[in-house]
Amino acid sequence: MNLTGGWLWHWRAWRSNMQWAQTRTEIESWLLAQPMDKEQLILIGASAGWMMSQAWLSRYKLIETWDIDPLAGPLFKMRHGSALRQQGTVLNCLTGDALSMLPALLKAQPHAAIFFDNVLGQIRFQTQTIHQAESRLHAITQALRGRHWGSIHDRMSGPVARAGLATAAPVAHTLPRLAVNEAQEAQKWLAHMGAQSPWLDHLTGDVFKEGTELTHMAWPMKPDYWHWLQAGWVTP
């Protein structure tokens, strides 16, 4: 099952417009603060662009989106196409498994920036073992060496205490990639969200190399089930 595609996913995203508003604002603020080094963008896992910022997208002259969901491209154009055209951005929406085709895409567009929109955290659901998921994530990051790229993805996810939802509003904070104190910082972050055990590790803790400045955001994907999002940008 595709966890981020199909009519059920898009209906849920549309219905959650207000619930996700604060997280979208934080994502937009983070994106707009990143260096603008390229004129072309390959956006992988774009879905319908439910969490994407038009202000950020319009910085690029050419955007190519990729998603395995055949509904993603038409809905992305419906939601963002007109605004991007008015800003002079050319938008091409394609259907396919860009992760499997990544080496070919990188070779075909050597001057494009790459952005993974909440897709790397789903890889653990697309493989049979944790080792396979970690190996695939490692291969992806190795293929990106020397490129301008960024990602926002699930770090962990799980249930939250309903009693804490009123005070555990989504907040973002920035810090270097967690190293020696990773477990302690993770526990603080989970406690802030009112997390209730067990939480799922999406195996993305090593996506970014040590020293990369990361921003962490809480995403109330469902009222009682939240995601810890991790965002980072790599400039070679």
MOHU-V761591 format. One record per helix or strand of 3 or more residues. SS is the DSSP state (H for helix, E for strand). FROM is the first residue (numbers start at 1). TO is the last residue. If there is no record, write none. Layout:
# MOHU-V761591
{{SS	FROM	TO} {SS	FROM	TO}}
This chain:
# MOHU-V761591
{{H	6	15} {H	21	32} {E	40	44} {H	54	57} {E	62	67} {H	70	86} {E	90	95} {H	102	108} {E	113	117} {H	120	125} {H	130	143} {E	149	160} {H	162	164} {E	173	176} {H	182	192} {E	195	201} {E	213	222} {E	225	234}}
